[in-house]
Amino acid sequence: MIETLAAFLFGLLIGSFLNVCIYRLPRDLSVVRPRSFCPACETPIAWYDNIPLVSFVVLRARCRECGQAIPWRYPLVELATGLLSAWSVFTLGLTPEALKYCLFSAIIVTLIGSDIEERILPDEFTLGGALCGFALAWLVPMNPGLAQLIAPGVRNPRLLSLIEAGLGTVVSAGSILLVAKLYELVRHREGMGLGDVKMVAMIAAFLGLQGSLLTLIIGSMVGGVGGLLFILLTGKNASTYQLPFGAFLGGAAVVVAMFGQALVHWYLRLGG
């Protein structure tokens, strides 16, 4: 229980830094300097006004200096990162696997926030995240899945895990890239950016082929239905509105990472 609470508090702190990344990376600003400031009046934020969740409540969601409203994205990112970190440690214990999923959750939360707010998926978290995923595929081996069928002679679990990550990246990212190019060929306009492809590659590096394909299925279904409902309710032009598909992929990836095995067992029971 103490470990779970510590993970939650640590996740809040990480979430506070992720908010800096979400705001600054799409604007090509350093995430290190200067220290946190109000985007409206550019006044540096004092440490006591930068406490995750607490400061938002104490300040009543407004800047102390200029009174500008603080976006709800800030506490939501902090809370989401804290809860996902706590859940990882609660279900997996204080293990390398739990730390892997804490990192994965932090990357996903950042990409969701950035995609919703700016329609940008920063390379620092997609490509950089993919490199981390491959490194962790070796250090914290995942279930090899189809890698065992492709490389039946391989017995090293670390190597099988790395093959699974690579297989997932090639198949999943390749599939979504093919769909994007076909859409562009038929409709003569971009329907999906390369950022989404890079994000899928990152997800596959962490979750392997089975996890990444399940993410694509859930993300596409929810994104299609949710996007259509949003367009209908808001009156947006379906031919020009840019759907934040990365946000739906991110939400699906979190579900698969945290509850993937349960989803697979449920699906197999239905099929049986």
N, C-alpha and C positions, 0 to 999 in steps of 0.2 A: 504493500500500500504506500509506503514511504517512497519507493522507487517511482511509482505511478505519479504521485504528487510532484516529485522532483522533475519528472519528465514533462508534466504539464507546465510547471513554472519555467523550465528551460525553454519549452516550446513557445511560451509567450514572449520571451526575450528574443528568440529567433524570429518570431513573427513580426516584432517591432523592426528588426533589421530588414526583413523581407519587404515591408512597406516602403522603406527607403529605396530598395531595388526596383520595386514596381513603379515608383515615381521617376526615378533618375535614369535608369537604363534606357528606356525608350527615348529619352531626351539627350542621350550621350553625355550624361553628367557623371562625375565620380561618385561612387557610393561610400567613399571614405572621407573626403573633404569637400566642402565645409561640413560641420556638424549639422544635425537636424535643424531645419528652419521652417517657418510658416510659408507655404507657397504663395499666399496672398500678399503679405507685408514683408516677407523675407527676414523677419526677426528671428534670431537664433532661439531655439526652444530650450528652456532651462531643464535640468535633469528631473526636477520634481514635476514638470509638466509632460514628461516623456515616459512615465511609468505605464507599462502595458495595461489596458483596460481601465485601470484606476483613474488615470489622468483624464481620460475621455469622459468619465462620469463626473469627476470633480469639476471639470471645466464646462460641463453641460454641453459638450460637443462644439465648443467655440474657442477660437484662439484667444488667449489672455490679452494680447496686445491690440489686435484690430477687430476682434469680435466675429471674424469670418467663420462660417460653419466648417467643422472638421468632417470630412466625408466618412460615412459609415464603413467604408472599406477598411479603414485603419483598425478598429476593434474587431471586425469580422475576420480579417487575416490573422490577427494575433490569437483570437479565440480558436479558429480552425486549426492553426498550427499547434497550439497547446493541446487541444483535444486529440488530434491525430497522433501526436507524440505520446500522450498518455495512454491511448488505446494500444499503440504498438508495444509499449513496455508492459502494459497490463496483460495482454494476450500472449506475449512471447518472452516476458521476463527481461531482465537486464542482460541481454545477449547481443552478439554481433548482428544477428538477423533483425532484432528490434531496432538497432541503431541504423541499419540499412533502410528500413522502412520509415524511420524518422526523417532521414535525409530525403528519401523519395517523396514523402508527403510535403516537405518544405519546398522542394522543387516544383511540385504540382501546384501547390497553393499560389506560388509566385506567378506561374504561367497563367493560371486561371485569372488572377487579379489583373495581370498585364493585358491579357486578351480582352477581357470585358471592358477595361478602362481605355486602352489605347489601340486595340486590335493589332498588337505586336507581341510576338513570342521571341524574347531575346535569345540570341545565340549562346550567351553566357550560361543560360539554363537549359537550353535544348541540346546543343552540341556538347557543352561542358557537362551537362547531366548525363549524356550518353557515355562519355568517357568514364565518369564515375560509376555508371551502371556496369560497364565492362570490367572495370577494376574490381568491383564488388562481386561480380559473377564468379571471379576467380577466388577472391578472399572469403566470400560467404556463398558457397555453392547452392544453387537452386535445384529444384527437381528437374532432371534432364529432359523429361518428356520425350518428344520425337527425336531428340539428339541421339538417343540410344539406338533408334532404328537406322539413322543415317550413318552412325559410326559405331556399329555393333562390337568392334574389336577394342574400343577404348574403354578402359576400366577406371581411369583417373576421374573422380567426381568433379574436380575443379575444371579439368579440360572439357568434360561433358557439359558442365554448366556454361562454360565460355562458348561452346558450340551452340548450345540452346539459345544463348543471348544473340549470337550472330545470326542464327537461323531466323529468329523472331524479327530481327532488324531488317534482314533482306526481304523476307516474305511480307511482313506487315507494312513497313515503310514503302517497299516496292509496289505493293497493291494500291495504297492510297495515292502514290505518285502517278501510277497508271490511270487511275480514275480521274485525277485532276487533269492530266494531259488529254484524256478522251473528252472530258467536259469542255476544255478549252478549244479543242478541235471542232466539236459540234456547235457550241454556243458562241465561239469566237470572242470569248472573254474569260478572264481568270475566275474560276469558281472556288479555288482553294489555294492558299499560299504555300510556299515552301516551308514556312514556319510550322505548319501543321504536320508536314512530312517529317521534319526534324524532331518534332515532339513525339511522334509515333515511334521513331527510331530510339529515342531516349526511353520511352515506356517499355519497348521491347528489350532493351539492354538490361532493364531492371527485372522485368516480369517474364521474359522468354516468349516463345511462340504462342503457347496456349493462352497466357495472360494477355498478351498484346492483341490477339485476335478477339478474345472475349471483350476487351476494352473497345475495339473498333465496332463490334456488333452493338454493344450497349450504348456507346456514345453516338453512333449513327442513328439508332432508333429514337433515343431520347432527344437528340439534336433535331432530327427531322420533325418529330411531333411537336416538341417545344418551340422550335423556330417557327413552324407554321402557325401555331396558336398565337405566338407573340406578334407575328405579322398581321394576322387577322384582327387581333384585339387593338393594336396600335395604329392600324391603317398604313403601315409601311409599304413601300413599293417592293414587291418580292423580287423584281428583276434587278434592283440596284442595292437592296439592303445587304450589308455584309454581316453574316451570321458569325458570332464568335465560336466557331466550331471547336477551337482549342479548349474552351471552357467546358464544353460537353465531354470532350475526350478526357480532360483532367478529372472531372467528376466521376466518370466511368472507371478511370484508372485507380482512383482511390477506393472505390467500391470493390474492384477486383483484387487489389492488393490486400485489403483488410478482410474481405469476405469471400475471396475467390474460390477457395476449396469448398465452402458451403454451397456456393452457387453451382459449381460443377456437380457435386453430389445430388443437389436438388434436380438439376437438369437430367442427369442420368436416371434418377428415380422416375421422373415424368416419362422419359423415353422408354423405360422398362415397363 
